[in-house]
């Protein structure tokens, strides 16, 4: 399954059994659990950055 790489925004590969996410464009390689946490962390930071510019 294809997912978006949180680091380089290219297409990353999610294993069919949801065990890991790997990106061939950069060195991103995480378990799916860590990937979800990483996305949430980046998203939270992004929202923080936006709110600073209000
Ligand atoms: Zn990547």
PDB file of the backbone (N, CA, C, O) and the ligand in Angstrom, with CONECT records:
HET     ZN  A 101       1
ATOM      1  N   UNK A   1       0.853  -1.191   0.000  1.00  0.00           N
ATOM      2  CA  UNK A   1       0.000   0.000   0.000  1.00  0.00           C
ATOM      3  C   UNK A   1       0.889   1.242   0.000  1.00  0.00           C
ATOM      4  O   UNK A   1       1.926   1.285   0.662  1.00  0.00           O
ATOM      5  N   UNK A   2       0.449   2.264  -0.771  1.00  0.00           N
ATOM      6  CA  UNK A   2       1.242   3.486  -0.856  1.00  0.00           C
ATOM      7  C   UNK A   2       0.768   4.500   0.186  1.00  0.00           C
ATOM      8  O   UNK A   2      -0.430   4.709   0.379  1.00  0.00           O
ATOM      9  N   UNK A   3       1.725   5.109   0.839  1.00  0.00           N
ATOM     10  CA  UNK A   3       1.418   6.181   1.784  1.00  0.00           C
ATOM     11  C   UNK A   3       2.383   7.328   1.502  1.00  0.00           C
ATOM     12  O   UNK A   3       3.357   7.159   0.768  1.00  0.00           O
ATOM     13  N   UNK A   4       2.117   8.469   2.072  1.00  0.00           N
ATOM     14  CA  UNK A   4       2.983   9.625   1.861  1.00  0.00           C
ATOM     15  C   UNK A   4       4.122   9.592   2.865  1.00  0.00           C
ATOM     16  O   UNK A   4       3.910   9.389   4.061  1.00  0.00           O
ATOM     17  N   UNK A   5       5.320   9.792   2.365  1.00  0.00           N
ATOM     18  CA  UNK A   5       6.466   9.859   3.261  1.00  0.00           C
ATOM     19  C   UNK A   5       6.426  11.192   4.016  1.00  0.00           C
ATOM     20  O   UNK A   5       6.337  12.250   3.393  1.00  0.00           O
ATOM     21  N   UNK A   6       6.490  11.150   5.332  1.00  0.00           N
ATOM     22  CA  UNK A   6       6.428  12.381   6.107  1.00  0.00           C
ATOM     23  C   UNK A   6       7.691  13.234   5.985  1.00  0.00           C
ATOM     24  O   UNK A   6       7.664  14.422   6.306  1.00  0.00           O
ATOM     25  N   UNK A   7       8.792  12.645   5.527  1.00  0.00           N
ATOM     26  CA  UNK A   7      10.046  13.403   5.443  1.00  0.00           C
ATOM     27  C   UNK A   7      10.212  14.087   4.091  1.00  0.00           C
ATOM     28  O   UNK A   7      10.446  15.294   4.035  1.00  0.00           O
ATOM     29  N   UNK A   8      10.092  13.326   2.995  1.00  0.00           N
ATOM     30  CA  UNK A   8      10.362  13.912   1.679  1.00  0.00           C
ATOM     31  C   UNK A   8       9.099  14.098   0.852  1.00  0.00           C
ATOM     32  O   UNK A   8       9.170  14.605  -0.268  1.00  0.00           O
ATOM     33  N   UNK A   9       7.943  13.699   1.378  1.00  0.00           N
ATOM     34  CA  UNK A   9       6.636  13.866   0.710  1.00  0.00           C
ATOM     35  C   UNK A   9       6.496  13.024  -0.549  1.00  0.00           C
ATOM     36  O   UNK A   9       5.572  13.227  -1.336  1.00  0.00           O
ATOM     37  N   UNK A  10       7.404  12.089  -0.739  1.00  0.00           N
ATOM     38  CA  UNK A  10       7.279  11.177  -1.873  1.00  0.00           C
ATOM     39  C   UNK A  10       6.432   9.976  -1.438  1.00  0.00           C
ATOM     40  O   UNK A  10       5.923   9.927  -0.318  1.00  0.00           O
ATOM     41  N   UNK A  11       6.295   9.011  -2.353  1.00  0.00           N
ATOM     42  CA  UNK A  11       5.487   7.837  -2.057  1.00  0.00           C
ATOM     43  C   UNK A  11       6.315   6.822  -1.269  1.00  0.00           C
ATOM     44  O   UNK A  11       7.381   6.387  -1.704  1.00  0.00           O
ATOM     45  N   UNK A  12       5.802   6.466  -0.119  1.00  0.00           N
ATOM     46  CA  UNK A  12       6.434   5.431   0.687  1.00  0.00           C
ATOM     47  C   UNK A  12       5.573   4.177   0.641  1.00  0.00           C
ATOM     48  O   UNK A  12       4.402   4.229   0.266  1.00  0.00           O
ATOM     49  N   UNK A  13       6.151   3.076   1.018  1.00  0.00           N
ATOM     50  CA  UNK A  13       5.466   1.795   0.965  1.00  0.00           C
ATOM     51  C   UNK A  13       5.076   1.335   2.369  1.00  0.00           C
ATOM     52  O   UNK A  13       5.918   1.231   3.260  1.00  0.00           O
ATOM     53  N   UNK A  14       3.798   1.064   2.544  1.00  0.00           N
ATOM     54  CA  UNK A  14       3.315   0.467   3.797  1.00  0.00           C
ATOM     55  C   UNK A  14       3.148  -1.025   3.561  1.00  0.00           C
ATOM     56  O   UNK A  14       2.472  -1.446   2.622  1.00  0.00           O
ATOM     57  N   UNK A  15       3.765  -1.810   4.413  1.00  0.00           N
ATOM     58  CA  UNK A  15       3.667  -3.268   4.283  1.00  0.00           C
ATOM     59  C   UNK A  15       2.213  -3.714   4.383  1.00  0.00           C
ATOM     60  O   UNK A  15       1.424  -3.115   5.113  1.00  0.00           O
ATOM     61  N   UNK A  16       1.864  -4.760   3.654  1.00  0.00           N
ATOM     62  CA  UNK A  16       0.485  -5.253   3.616  1.00  0.00           C
ATOM     63  C   UNK A  16      -0.021  -5.639   5.000  1.00  0.00           C
ATOM     64  O   UNK A  16      -1.219  -5.557   5.269  1.00  0.00           O
ATOM     65  N   UNK A  17       0.869  -6.051   5.863  1.00  0.00           N
ATOM     66  CA  UNK A  17       0.455  -6.435   7.226  1.00  0.00           C
ATOM     67  C   UNK A  17       0.640  -5.281   8.218  1.00  0.00           C
ATOM     68  O   UNK A  17       0.597  -5.486   9.431  1.00  0.00           O
ATOM     69  N   UNK A  18       0.847  -4.065   7.690  1.00  0.00           N
ATOM     70  CA  UNK A  18       0.970  -2.858   8.517  1.00  0.00           C
ATOM     71  C   UNK A  18       2.145  -2.942   9.496  1.00  0.00           C
ATOM     72  O   UNK A  18       2.105  -2.336  10.567  1.00  0.00           O
ATOM     73  N   UNK A  19       3.173  -3.682   9.136  1.00  0.00           N
ATOM     74  CA  UNK A  19       4.286  -3.855  10.078  1.00  0.00           C
ATOM     75  C   UNK A  19       5.316  -2.738   9.964  1.00  0.00           C
ATOM     76  O   UNK A  19       5.974  -2.402  10.949  1.00  0.00           O
ATOM     77  N   UNK A  20       5.464  -2.159   8.771  1.00  0.00           N
ATOM     78  CA  UNK A  20       6.468  -1.107   8.631  1.00  0.00           C
ATOM     79  C   UNK A  20       6.122  -0.171   7.487  1.00  0.00           C
ATOM     80  O   UNK A  20       5.305  -0.500   6.627  1.00  0.00           O
ATOM     81  N   UNK A  21       6.747   0.995   7.484  1.00  0.00           N
ATOM     82  CA  UNK A  21       6.654   1.956   6.382  1.00  0.00           C
ATOM     83  C   UNK A  21       8.070   2.258   5.918  1.00  0.00           C
ATOM     84  O   UNK A  21       8.938   2.594   6.724  1.00  0.00           O
ATOM     85  N   UNK A  22       8.298   2.138   4.616  1.00  0.00           N
ATOM     86  CA  UNK A  22       9.625   2.397   4.073  1.00  0.00           C
ATOM     87  C   UNK A  22       9.518   3.314   2.875  1.00  0.00           C
ATOM     88  O   UNK A  22       8.614   3.173   2.052  1.00  0.00           O
ATOM     89  N   UNK A  23      10.448   4.258   2.780  1.00  0.00           N
ATOM     90  CA  UNK A  23      10.508   5.162   1.641  1.00  0.00           C
ATOM     91  C   UNK A  23      11.773   4.874   0.855  1.00  0.00           C
ATOM     92  O   UNK A  23      12.858   4.778   1.430  1.00  0.00           O
ATOM     93  N   UNK A  24      11.638   4.734  -0.470  1.00  0.00           N
ATOM     94  CA  UNK A  24      12.816   4.458  -1.296  1.00  0.00           C
ATOM     95  C   UNK A  24      13.519   5.741  -1.711  1.00  0.00           C
ATOM     96  O   UNK A  24      14.655   5.697  -2.183  1.00  0.00           O
ATOM     97  N   UNK A  25      12.856   6.894  -1.541  1.00  0.00           N
ATOM     98  CA  UNK A  25      13.454   8.173  -1.945  1.00  0.00           C
ATOM     99  C   UNK A  25      14.407   8.713  -0.880  1.00  0.00           C
ATOM    100  O   UNK A  25      15.414   9.340  -1.209  1.00  0.00           O
ATOM    101  N   UNK A  26      14.097   8.474   0.379  1.00  0.00           N
ATOM    102  CA  UNK A  26      14.985   8.899   1.449  1.00  0.00           C
ATOM    103  C   UNK A  26      15.189   7.688   2.360  1.00  0.00           C
ATOM    104  O   UNK A  26      14.815   6.574   1.994  1.00  0.00           O
ATOM    105  N   UNK A  27      15.751   7.882   3.490  1.00  0.00           N
ATOM    106  CA  UNK A  27      16.082   6.737   4.339  1.00  0.00           C
ATOM    107  C   UNK A  27      15.001   6.460   5.372  1.00  0.00           C
ATOM    108  O   UNK A  27      15.249   5.763   6.356  1.00  0.00           O
ATOM    109  N   UNK A  28      13.790   7.004   5.156  1.00  0.00           N
ATOM    110  CA  UNK A  28      12.713   6.794   6.124  1.00  0.00           C
ATOM    111  C   UNK A  28      12.371   5.316   6.227  1.00  0.00           C
ATOM    112  O   UNK A  28      12.120   4.657   5.217  1.00  0.00           O
ATOM    113  N   UNK A  29      12.362   4.800   7.442  1.00  0.00           N
ATOM    114  CA  UNK A  29      12.092   3.383   7.681  1.00  0.00           C
ATOM    115  C   UNK A  29      11.644   3.245   9.127  1.00  0.00           C
ATOM    116  O   UNK A  29      12.459   3.341  10.045  1.00  0.00           O
ATOM    117  N   UNK A  30      10.349   3.018   9.334  1.00  0.00           N
ATOM    118  CA  UNK A  30       9.800   2.957  10.697  1.00  0.00           C
ATOM    119  C   UNK A  30       8.755   1.862  10.759  1.00  0.00           C
ATOM    120  O   UNK A  30       8.225   1.430   9.735  1.00  0.00           O
ATOM    121  N   UNK A  31       8.468   1.419  11.967  1.00  0.00           N
ATOM    122  CA  UNK A  31       7.313   0.542  12.147  1.00  0.00           C
ATOM    123  C   UNK A  31       6.059   1.383  11.931  1.00  0.00           C
ATOM    124  O   UNK A  31       6.115   2.609  12.031  1.00  0.00           O
ATOM    125  N   UNK A  32       4.953   0.755  11.641  1.00  0.00           N
ATOM    126  CA  UNK A  32       3.730   1.512  11.383  1.00  0.00           C
ATOM    127  C   UNK A  32       3.314   2.305  12.615  1.00  0.00           C
ATOM    128  O   UNK A  32       2.843   3.437  12.498  1.00  0.00           O
ATOM    129  N   UNK A  33       3.485   1.719  13.790  1.00  0.00           N
ATOM    130  CA  UNK A  33       3.147   2.422  15.032  1.00  0.00           C
ATOM    131  C   UNK A  33       3.949   3.701  15.196  1.00  0.00           C
ATOM    132  O   UNK A  33       3.407   4.739  15.574  1.00  0.00           O
ATOM    133  N   UNK A  34       5.248   3.622  14.909  1.00  0.00           N
ATOM    134  CA  UNK A  34       6.109   4.802  15.004  1.00  0.00           C
ATOM    135  C   UNK A  34       5.758   5.814  13.914  1.00  0.00           C
ATOM    136  O   UNK A  34       5.801   7.023  14.141  1.00  0.00           O
ATOM    137  N   UNK A  35       5.414   5.314  12.741  1.00  0.00           N
ATOM    138  CA  UNK A  35       5.030   6.188  11.623  1.00  0.00           C
ATOM    139  C   UNK A  35       3.827   7.045  12.016  1.00  0.00           C
ATOM    140  O   UNK A  35       3.818   8.254  11.787  1.00  0.00           O
ATOM    141  N   UNK A  36       2.809   6.410  12.611  1.00  0.00           N
ATOM    142  CA  UNK A  36       1.597   7.135  13.020  1.00  0.00           C
ATOM    143  C   UNK A  36       1.941   8.199  14.058  1.00  0.00           C
ATOM    144  O   UNK A  36       1.453   9.326  13.986  1.00  0.00           O
ATOM    145  N   UNK A  37       2.781   7.836  15.016  1.00  0.00           N
ATOM    146  CA  UNK A  37       3.201   8.804  16.043  1.00  0.00           C
ATOM    147  C   UNK A  37       3.995   9.944  15.412  1.00  0.00           C
ATOM    148  O   UNK A  37       3.828  11.106  15.782  1.00  0.00           O
ATOM    149  N   UNK A  38       4.854   9.603  14.463  1.00  0.00           N
ATOM    150  CA  UNK A  38       5.696  10.599  13.786  1.00  0.00           C
ATOM    151  C   UNK A  38       4.833  11.586  13.012  1.00  0.00           C
ATOM    152  O   UNK A  38       5.069  12.793  13.061  1.00  0.00           O
ATOM    153  N   UNK A  39       3.830  11.073  12.295  1.00  0.00           N
ATOM    154  CA  UNK A  39       2.883  11.925  11.553  1.00  0.00           C
ATOM    155  C   UNK A  39       2.167  12.864  12.524  1.00  0.00           C
ATOM    156  O   UNK A  39       2.067  14.065  12.275  1.00  0.00           O
ATOM    157  N   UNK A  40       1.673  12.314  13.621  1.00  0.00           N
ATOM    158  CA  UNK A  40       0.933  13.110  14.595  1.00  0.00           C
ATOM    159  C   UNK A  40       1.829  14.194  15.183  1.00  0.00           C
ATOM    160  O   UNK A  40       1.392  15.327  15.386  1.00  0.00           O
ATOM    161  N   UNK A  41       3.079  13.843  15.454  1.00  0.00           N
ATOM    162  CA  UNK A  41       4.035  14.785  16.007  1.00  0.00           C
ATOM    163  C   UNK A  41       4.315  15.913  15.018  1.00  0.00           C
ATOM    164  O   UNK A  41       4.310  17.087  15.387  1.00  0.00           O
ATOM    165  N   UNK A  42       4.561  15.547  13.758  1.00  0.00           N
ATOM    166  CA  UNK A  42       4.844  16.559  12.737  1.00  0.00           C
ATOM    167  C   UNK A  42       3.634  17.452  12.534  1.00  0.00           C
ATOM    168  O   UNK A  42       3.768  18.669  12.407  1.00  0.00           O
ATOM    169  N   UNK A  43       2.452  16.848  12.503  1.00  0.00           N
ATOM    170  CA  UNK A  43       1.223  17.595  12.293  1.00  0.00           C
ATOM    171  C   UNK A  43       1.005  18.586  13.431  1.00  0.00           C
ATOM    172  O   UNK A  43       0.615  19.728  13.191  1.00  0.00           O
ATOM    173  N   UNK A  44       1.251  18.165  14.643  1.00  0.00           N
ATOM    174  CA  UNK A  44       1.081  19.036  15.804  1.00  0.00           C
ATOM    175  C   UNK A  44       2.052  20.209  15.723  1.00  0.00           C
ATOM    176  O   UNK A  44       1.686  21.349  16.006  1.00  0.00           O
ATOM    177  N   UNK A  45       3.282  19.923  15.338  1.00  0.00           N
ATOM    178  CA  UNK A  45       4.269  21.002  15.189  1.00  0.00           C
ATOM    179  C   UNK A  45       3.855  21.959  14.095  1.00  0.00           C
ATOM    180  O   UNK A  45       3.998  23.171  14.252  1.00  0.00           O
ATOM    181  N   UNK A  46       3.344  21.443  12.985  1.00  0.00           N
ATOM    182  CA  UNK A  46       2.916  22.272  11.874  1.00  0.00           C
ATOM    183  C   UNK A  46       1.804  23.210  12.326  1.00  0.00           C
ATOM    184  O   UNK A  46       1.814  24.394  11.990  1.00  0.00           O
ATOM    185  N   UNK A  47       0.846  22.686  13.085  1.00  0.00           N
ATOM    186  CA  UNK A  47      -0.256  23.513  13.577  1.00  0.00           C
ATOM    187  C   UNK A  47       0.267  24.585  14.536  1.00  0.00           C
ATOM    188  O   UNK A  47      -0.202  25.723  14.522  1.00  0.00           O
ATOM    189  N   UNK A  48       1.247  24.208  15.370  1.00  0.00           N
ATOM    190  CA  UNK A  48       1.850  25.181  16.276  1.00  0.00           C
ATOM    191  C   UNK A  48       2.493  26.329  15.504  1.00  0.00           C
ATOM    192  O   UNK A  48       2.365  27.498  15.865  1.00  0.00           O
ATOM    193  N   UNK A  49       3.190  25.957  14.427  1.00  0.00           N
ATOM    194  CA  UNK A  49       3.875  26.964  13.613  1.00  0.00           C
ATOM    195  C   UNK A  49       2.842  27.908  12.999  1.00  0.00           C
ATOM    196  O   UNK A  49       3.025  29.125  13.012  1.00  0.00           O
ATOM    197  N   UNK A  50       1.756  27.345  12.461  1.00  0.00           N
ATOM    198  CA  UNK A  50       0.724  28.177  11.850  1.00  0.00           C
ATOM    199  C   UNK A  50       0.109  29.132  12.878  1.00  0.00           C
ATOM    200  O   UNK A  50      -0.124  30.304  12.583  1.00  0.00           O
ATOM    201  N   UNK A  51      -0.150  28.622  14.080  1.00  0.00           N
ATOM    202  CA  UNK A  51      -0.814  29.460  15.069  1.00  0.00           C
ATOM    203  C   UNK A  51       0.092  30.613  15.506  1.00  0.00           C
ATOM    204  O   UNK A  51      -0.394  31.637  15.984  1.00  0.00           O
ATOM    205  N   UNK A  52       1.411  30.447  15.341  1.00  0.00           N
ATOM    206  CA  UNK A  52       2.331  31.526  15.682  1.00  0.00           C
ATOM    207  C   UNK A  52       2.176  32.726  14.759  1.00  0.00           C
ATOM    208  O   UNK A  52       2.563  33.838  15.118  1.00  0.00           O
ATOM    209  N   UNK A  53       1.612  32.511  13.572  1.00  0.00           N
ATOM    210  CA  UNK A  53       1.529  33.580  12.585  1.00  0.00           C
ATOM    211  C   UNK A  53       0.149  34.236  12.530  1.00  0.00           C
ATOM    212  O   UNK A  53      -0.140  35.005  11.614  1.00  0.00           O
ATOM    213  N   UNK A  54      -0.675  33.940  13.481  1.00  0.00           N
ATOM    214  CA  UNK A  54      -2.014  34.558  13.482  1.00  0.00           C
ATOM    215  C   UNK A  54      -1.925  36.027  13.848  1.00  0.00           C
ATOM    216  O   UNK A  54      -2.946  36.713  13.900  1.00  0.00           O
TER     217      UNK A  54
HETATM  218 ZN    ZN A 101      10.965   9.781   1.988  1.00  0.00          ZN
END
